[in-house]
Amino acid sequence: MKADRIMFVSGIMKSVALIILSVAAIILTVNVLLPVAQALEFVKSPPLESVISSSVEDVKNSTMVKVPVITWGGDMATILANGNAVKSVGSSIFGQKGLNLELVRVDSFKKQVEDYIKGDSPYLRGTMGMINMAAPLLSKSPATKPVIIYQMTWSNGGDCLVVKQGIKTAKDLKGKTVALQAYGPHVEYLATIIKDAGLTPDDITIRWTKDLTGSSETPAEAFALNSDNSNNVKGGSKDRVDAAFVIIPDGLMLTSNGTVGTGSEGSVKGARIMLSTRTANRVIADVYAVRSDYLASKREEVKKFVHGLMLAEQAIRPIFKNRAQNIEDYKQVVTASAEILFDSRQATADAEALYGDVEFAGFKGNVEFFANTNWSRNMVNLNREIGRSFAAIGLISSAVPVDHAMWDYNDMKTGLAGISDIAVPRFKSDEVARVVAKKQSLGTLDEGELFSFEINFDPNQKEFSDDLYSAQFAKVVELAATYGGAIITVEGHSDPLKYNKMESQGANAVELKRVKQAAKNLSLSRALAVRNSIQSFASTRNVPLDDSQLTVVGHGISMPKYPSPSTKEEWLQNMRVVFRIIQVEAEESVFEPFN
């Protein structure tokens, strides 16, 4: 009996062993037949009118209006206005205005557009670029033509451009391959950067991904997968991605927490963040738009919605700024945002991080955005700029102007406290001067450079009038507005011809030092004159300009274009003022806090 039992157990063990070997063989075969990681496939990004065919329907007649929100810090104010709930709470900001809203998170803009056309929601929630992508399709019907009603935020650090080794400035993107999400929030970011670098869409290769983050079909994955020229991306190494537009958590991962990627823990060796929206903080404007037919029939209701958003923006600031004194309110808005935006009440850290990446526009920002016709970053100018760029890229068939609701903002002041016209300087001037002086002494002013251009002047020229330099001054003011988190150096240069002659004639060291110092003083005075002229240019045109953003440098004869000028042209080209837009995000001490 015992022997039979042993034989029986032995037989079972042999059978198990055979099964294990068979399973191992199957797994080995599968691994041979399939790649270790599924290949990422880039997608196409044709105009939305060619991929959406929904028929226009009236807005659904319901006691509760659906309002889309997306996973973004600015939408936390919308959640607060709704009573920290999906459906309006009677005691909430919206509830007290008689609004009955249901917040629906729709991170797919294509899905939002489909719901909007079918009348499931009269609202669109996206960036100015996303609204522009949909405008040609939606403007085909007078009913669905989008009207911008409110600017929520500017992206202020939540989005970034990650690059691989060899890309130092925006001009270096020429000939490179760039990845970003199709129909996503970064298209206007790309368009702005290549325009300001003097490039065109034809100068780069664009690769579109299906998702923005959180899957294997994202720009971050495309950037990382073939970083070693592997064939993980369909198409192989010919589709190597050199740069990618990503949200900041993905950017930090790819660059070893914002330094330089080491190649470990998900980072890409040598990768760095070249530009984030903390510097380019007037590029991505988040807005709400509404259907024209709904605005026409429900204008007062829409106006209440907009005013409620302004009140909520005012209310959420002190909750976060003084969270210890407002701990219960803080917990409620963060927990509700975690649940609505991340499907988990425990995702409070993610919600907190979202809030830190936005700059709310508020009442004053909306007046500036919609009513200041002289400001380069107003709605009309952004719409025109985005439309031209998107048409060139092929995202839209043609540019379509987007309307604004034309609110009377005097009617919006009720309940809003502390509305002031006083502009607060963003930079600490003494710290900026210290940083620039250090860079100048080390010869590293070009590090962190995003863009640069120059103007020339005549010998002994002391004045720089608008008549001569209006185009250049306008460019400086526009770059200052677009890249509000960068500093702009105004650098004066002198010609070394006189110094060279004296040196060749045997002048002593004291005389040569005096000439060198005089040249440095002259170049500094010219840089100051140019800066003052730019400030006057902006002031006379009622264009906002943060004076703390501009700093002057006098190089004298230390950095001539032509060290030994041999022609009149070379002599004249040495006499110049260079404008350099420099990213200083690493220098935390130069910024004044926003709140």
ZAMARGU-4260 file (C-alpha; in steps of 0.2 Angstrom, whole numbers, plus 5000, padded with zeros to 4 digits):
<rodrens>
0) 5000/5000/5000 | 5014/5012/5005 | 5023/5008/4988 | 5008/5011/4978 | 5006/5028/4987
5) 5024/5033/4983 | 5021/5028/4965 | 5005/5038/4964 | 5013/5053/4972 | 5028/5051/4960
10) 5016/5050/4945 | 5008/5066/4951 | 5025/5075/4952 | 5030/5070/4935 | 5014/5076/4928
15) 5016/5093/4937 | 5033/5094/4930 | 5027/5091/4912 | 5014/5104/4915 | 5027/5117/4921
20) 5038/5113/4906 | 5024/5115/4894 | 5018/5132/4902 | 5036/5138/4901 | 5038/5133/4883
25) 5022/5142/4879 | 5028/5158/4888 | 5044/5157/4879 | 5036/5155/4862 | 5024/5170/4866
30) 5039/5180/4871 | 5048/5176/4855 | 5033/5180/4845 | 5028/5197/4854 | 5039/5211/4859
35) 5043/5214/4877 | 5033/5231/4876 | 5020/5235/4864 | 5026/5247/4851 | 5020/5264/4852
40) 5011/5270/4836 | 5010/5288/4832 | 4993/5295/4826 | 4987/5307/4814 | 4980/5324/4818
45) 4969/5330/4804 | 4957/5344/4806 | 4942/5340/4818 | 4929/5343/4804 | 4936/5328/4795
50) 4935/5316/4810 | 4918/5322/4818 | 4902/5320/4809 | 4889/5322/4823 | 4873/5332/4817
55) 4869/5348/4826 | 4855/5346/4839 | 4847/5358/4851 | 4854/5359/4869 | 4845/5346/4880
60) 4831/5354/4889 | 4835/5349/4907 | 4834/5356/4924 | 4852/5352/4927 | 4865/5359/4914
65) 4881/5349/4911 | 4897/5358/4912 | 4913/5350/4907 | 4929/5351/4918 | 4946/5344/4915
70) 4960/5338/4925 | 4968/5355/4929 | 4971/5366/4944 | 4960/5380/4937 | 4945/5368/4938
75) 4947/5367/4957 | 4939/5384/4958 | 4924/5378/4947 | 4922/5363/4959 | 4922/5375/4974
80) 4909/5386/4966 | 4898/5371/4964 | 4899/5367/4983 | 4913/5355/4981 | 4901/5343/4973
85) 4897/5336/4956 | 4879/5343/4957 | 4876/5361/4963 | 4874/5363/4982 | 4861/5375/4986
90) 4872/5385/4998 | 4886/5386/4985 | 4892/5401/4975 | 4882/5393/4960 | 4868/5388/4970
95) 4865/5405/4978 | 4864/5412/4960 | 4850/5399/4956 | 4861/5389/4945 | 4859/5370/4944
100) 4875/5362/4936 | 4882/5345/4935 | 4901/5345/4933 | 4907/5331/4921 | 4926/5328/4919
105) 4929/5326/4900 | 4948/5326/4897 | 4946/5321/4879 | 4943/5337/4869 | 4936/5327/4854
110) 4923/5320/4866 | 4919/5337/4872 | 4916/5344/4855 | 4904/5329/4851 | 4894/5332/4866
115) 4893/5350/4863 | 4887/5347/4845 | 4874/5335/4851 | 4868/5347/4864 | 4873/5337/4879
120) 4882/5352/4886 | 4882/5370/4879 | 4899/5373/4886 | 4917/5369/4880 | 4931/5369/4892
125) 4949/5370/4885 | 4964/5381/4880 | 4962/5394/4867 | 4971/5383/4855 | 4959/5369/4858
130) 4944/5381/4855 | 4953/5386/4839 | 4955/5368/4833 | 4936/5366/4835 | 4931/5383/4828
135) 4931/5379/4809 | 4919/5364/4812 | 4908/5372/4825 | 4906/5389/4815 | 4898/5379/4801
140) 4882/5381/4811 | 4876/5398/4819 | 4870/5388/4833 | 4886/5380/4838 | 4898/5394/4834
145) 4909/5396/4850 | 4909/5412/4860 | 4923/5414/4873 | 4915/5419/4890 | 4929/5418/4903
150) 4947/5416/4905 | 4951/5404/4919 | 4970/5403/4921 | 4987/5404/4913 | 4998/5389/4914
155) 5012/5394/4926 | 5023/5379/4927 | 5012/5365/4923 | 5018/5361/4906 | 5035/5360/4899
160) 5046/5356/4884 | 5059/5342/4887 | 5074/5340/4875 | 5088/5329/4873 | 5107/5333/4872
165) 5112/5345/4859 | 5096/5356/4860 | 5101/5372/4869 | 5090/5386/4862 | 5073/5386/4853
170) 5082/5388/4836 | 5090/5371/4839 | 5073/5363/4836 | 5076/5365/4818 | 5077/5348/4809
175) 5072/5339/4825 | 5057/5328/4829 | 5045/5334/4842 | 5031/5324/4850 | 5015/5330/4858
180) 4997/5325/4860 | 4985/5326/4846 | 4971/5339/4849 | 4979/5342/4866 | 4984/5358/4876
185) 5002/5360/4870 | 4999/5364/4851 | 4999/5383/4854 | 5014/5380/4865 | 5023/5372/4851
190) 5017/5385/4838 | 5022/5400/4849 | 5040/5394/4852 | 5044/5390/4834 | 5037/5407/4829
195) 5047/5416/4841 | 5063/5406/4836 | 5060/5412/4818 | 5056/5394/4812 | 5041/5387/4803
200) 5032/5371/4805 | 5041/5364/4790 | 5057/5366/4800 | 5052/5352/4812 | 5044/5335/4811
205) 5029/5333/4822 | 5024/5316/4829 | 5007/5315/4837 | 5002/5304/4851 | 4985/5298/4857
210) 4986/5302/4875 | 4993/5316/4885 | 4999/5306/4901 | 4995/5290/4910 | 4997/5277/4896
215) 5009/5270/4884 | 5003/5282/4870 | 5010/5298/4877 | 5024/5311/4872 | 5034/5306/4887
220) 5033/5287/4882 | 5038/5292/4864 | 5053/5303/4871 | 5059/5289/4882 | 5056/5273/4872
225) 5068/5276/4858 | 5080/5286/4867 | 5094/5273/4864 | 5089/5271/4845 | 5079/5256/4849
230) 5064/5250/4839 | 5051/5252/4852 | 5042/5265/4842 | 5034/5259/4826 | 5045/5265/4812
235) 5061/5262/4822 | 5075/5274/4825 | 5070/5285/4810 | 5056/5291/4822 | 5068/5295/4836
240) 5060/5309/4846 | 5071/5324/4851 | 5059/5334/4861 | 5042/5332/4869 | 5029/5343/4876
245) 5023/5335/4892 | 5015/5340/4909 | 5027/5344/4922 | 5026/5328/4932 | 5031/5318/4916
250) 5044/5332/4913 | 5052/5329/4930 | 5052/5310/4928 | 5061/5311/4912 | 5074/5323/4918
255) 5078/5316/4935 | 5067/5328/4945 | 5071/5343/4934 | 5090/5342/4933 | 5098/5332/4919
260) 5092/5314/4916 | 5103/5301/4922 | 5095/5286/4913 | 5088/5278/4929 | 5071/5278/4937
265) 5062/5282/4921 | 5073/5296/4916 | 5082/5299/4899 | 5100/5301/4900 | 5105/5319/4896
270) 5087/5325/4895 | 5083/5342/4902 | 5068/5354/4903 | 5072/5368/4891 | 5057/5378/4894
275) 5042/5377/4906 | 5026/5388/4907 | 5033/5396/4922 | 5044/5405/4910 | 5032/5405/4895
280) 5018/5410/4907 | 5007/5419/4894 | 5006/5405/4881 | 4992/5393/4887 | 4976/5402/4891
285) 4962/5391/4899 | 4945/5397/4895 | 4926/5392/4894 | 4916/5395/4878 | 4898/5393/4875
290) 4886/5389/4861 | 4880/5405/4852 | 4862/5399/4852 | 4863/5396/4871 | 4871/5413/4875
295) 4857/5421/4865 | 4843/5413/4875 | 4852/5411/4892 | 4863/5426/4892 | 4859/5431/4911
300) 4862/5413/4916 | 4879/5412/4907 | 4883/5429/4915 | 4879/5422/4932 | 4891/5407/4928
305) 4905/5418/4924 | 4903/5429/4939 | 4902/5414/4950 | 4919/5408/4943 | 4926/5425/4947
310) 4919/5424/4965 | 4926/5406/4967 | 4943/5412/4961 | 4943/5425/4974 | 4938/5413/4987
315) 4950/5399/4983 | 4966/5410/4985 | 4965/5413/5004 | 4960/5395/5007 | 4977/5389/4999
320) 4987/5404/5005 | 4982/5402/5023 | 4978/5384/5024 | 4982/5382/5042 | 4969/5395/5046
325) 4956/5388/5034 | 4960/5369/5036 | 4942/5363/5035 | 4938/5373/5019 | 4955/5367/5012
330) 4952/5349/5016 | 4935/5350/5008 | 4940/5358/4991 | 4956/5347/4990 | 4946/5331/4994
335) 4932/5335/4982 | 4944/5340/4968 | 4954/5323/4971 | 4938/5313/4969 | 4931/5323/4954
340) 4947/5325/4944 | 4956/5309/4949 | 4942/5297/4954 | 4949/5295/4971 | 4947/5305/4987
345) 4964/5299/4992 | 4973/5308/4978 | 4974/5324/4988 | 4993/5326/4984 | 4989/5326/4965
350) 4976/5339/4967 | 4987/5350/4978 | 5001/5349/4964 | 4988/5354/4951 | 4984/5370/4960
355) 5002/5375/4961 | 5004/5375/4942 | 4991/5389/4938 | 4989/5407/4938 | 4971/5413/4940
360) 4966/5427/4928 | 4952/5433/4939 | 4943/5449/4936 | 4957/5460/4932 | 4965/5447/4920
365) 4948/5445/4911 | 4947/5464/4908 | 4965/5463/4902 | 4962/5448/4891 | 4946/5454/4883
370) 4946/5473/4883 | 4964/5479/4882 | 4966/5480/4863 | 4985/5486/4865 | 4991/5470/4874
375) 4999/5458/4863 | 4992/5443/4873 | 4974/5448/4872 | 4961/5436/4866 | 4960/5443/4848
380) 4979/5443/4846 | 4980/5425/4853 | 4966/5420/4841 | 4975/5427/4826 | 4992/5420/4831
385) 4985/5402/4834 | 4974/5402/4819 | 4988/5406/4807 | 5000/5393/4815 | 4987/5379/4816
390) 4983/5382/4797 | 5001/5381/4793 | 5003/5365/4803 | 4987/5357/4795 | 4977/5356/4811
395) 4963/5367/4804 | 4957/5370/4786 | 4958/5389/4788 | 4958/5401/4803 | 4941/5406/4810
400) 4939/5421/4821 | 4932/5417/4838 | 4920/5429/4847 | 4919/5435/4864 | 4903/5438/4875
405) 4907/5457/4876 | 4902/5458/4895 | 4901/5474/4903 | 4914/5471/4917 | 4907/5485/4928
410) 4892/5474/4931 | 4904/5460/4937 | 4912/5469/4951 | 4898/5465/4964 | 4906/5454/4978
415) 4924/5456/4972 | 4935/5464/4984 | 4952/5472/4982 | 4951/5475/4963 | 4966/5486/4960
420) 4975/5493/4944 | 4992/5493/4953 | 5004/5480/4944 | 5015/5471/4956 | 5033/5468/4950
425) 5036/5449/4947 | 5055/5450/4949 | 5066/5456/4963 | 5077/5469/4954 | 5092/5467/4965
430) 5092/5448/4964 | 5090/5449/4945 | 5105/5461/4944 | 5115/5449/4955 | 5111/5434/4944
435) 5115/5443/4928 | 5132/5450/4935 | 5137/5433/4940 | 5133/5426/4923 | 5142/5440/4915
440) 5158/5438/4925 | 5158/5419/4921 | 5154/5422/4903 | 5138/5411/4904 | 5124/5423/4899
445) 5120/5412/4884 | 5116/5398/4896 | 5097/5397/4898 | 5095/5408/4883 | 5078/5405/4874
450) 5079/5419/4860 | 5090/5433/4856 | 5091/5447/4843 | 5100/5464/4841 | 5099/5481/4834
455) 5113/5492/4828 | 5116/5510/4831 | 5127/5524/4823 | 5143/5530/4831 | 5140/5543/4845
460) 5121/5539/4844 | 5113/5542/4861 | 5095/5542/4857 | 5084/5527/4851 | 5067/5534/4845
465) 5051/5524/4841 | 5052/5530/4823 | 5068/5521/4820 | 5066/5505/4831 | 5047/5503/4833
470) 5047/5485/4826 | 5061/5480/4837 | 5053/5488/4853 | 5036/5480/4849 | 5045/5463/4848
475) 5053/5465/4865 | 5037/5470/4873 | 5028/5455/4865 | 5042/5443/4871 | 5041/5451/4888
480) 5022/5447/4889 | 5023/5430/4882 | 5038/5424/4892 | 5033/5433/4908 | 5044/5422/4919
485) 5060/5426/4909 | 5071/5440/4911 | 5076/5451/4897 | 5094/5457/4896 | 5097/5473/4886
490) 5116/5471/4882 | 5126/5486/4875 | 5142/5482/4865 | 5156/5494/4858 | 5168/5493/4844
495) 5186/5489/4849 | 5194/5498/4834 | 5201/5513/4845 | 5208/5501/4858 | 5216/5490/4845
500) 5225/5506/4837 | 5231/5512/4854 | 5237/5495/4858 | 5247/5493/4842 | 5254/5510/4844
505) 5262/5505/4861 | 5250/5514/4873 | 5253/5510/4891 | 5242/5499/4902 | 5234/5514/4911
510) 5229/5522/4895 | 5222/5505/4888 | 5212/5502/4904 | 5205/5520/4903 | 5199/5517/4885
515) 5192/5500/4890 | 5182/5507/4904 | 5176/5522/4894 | 5169/5509/4881 | 5160/5499/4895
520) 5152/5515/4902 | 5147/5520/4884 | 5139/5503/4881 | 5130/5503/4897 | 5123/5521/4894
525) 5117/5515/4877 | 5109/5500/4885 | 5100/5511/4898 | 5094/5523/4884 | 5087/5508/4874
530) 5078/5501/4890 | 5071/5518/4894 | 5064/5520/4876 | 5056/5503/4877 | 5047/5507/4893
535) 5041/5524/4885 | 5036/5514/4870 | 5025/5503/4880 | 5018/5517/4891 | 5013/5528/4877
540) 5003/5513/4869 | 4995/5508/4886 | 5004/5491/4885 | 5008/5481/4901 | 5026/5480/4904
545) 5034/5474/4920 | 5050/5485/4922 | 5058/5473/4934 | 5059/5460/4919 | 5072/5471/4910
550) 5090/5472/4916 | 5104/5481/4907 | 5122/5475/4904 | 5137/5485/4897 | 5149/5473/4889
555) 5160/5487/4882 | 5173/5479/4869 | 5174/5462/4878 | 5162/5453/4866 | 5164/5461/4848
560) 5157/5452/4833 | 5173/5456/4824 | 5188/5458/4836 | 5199/5466/4822 | 5186/5475/4811
565) 5194/5477/4793 | 5179/5485/4784 | 5166/5499/4789 | 5152/5486/4789 | 5161/5476/4802
570) 5165/5491/4812 | 5147/5496/4812 | 5141/5479/4817 | 5151/5479/4832 | 5141/5494/4839
575) 5125/5485/4844 | 5112/5481/4858 | 5108/5463/4860 | 5091/5458/4868 | 5092/5441/4876
580) 5077/5432/4884 | 5084/5421/4898 | 5076/5407/4908 | 5080/5409/4927 | 5068/5396/4935
585) 5082/5388/4944 | 5085/5405/4953 | 5070/5405/4965 | 5076/5420/4974 | 5073/5432/4959
590) 5054/5429/4959 | 5042/5439/4970 | 5028/5426/4976 | 5012/5427/4967 | 5000/5426/4982
</rodrens>
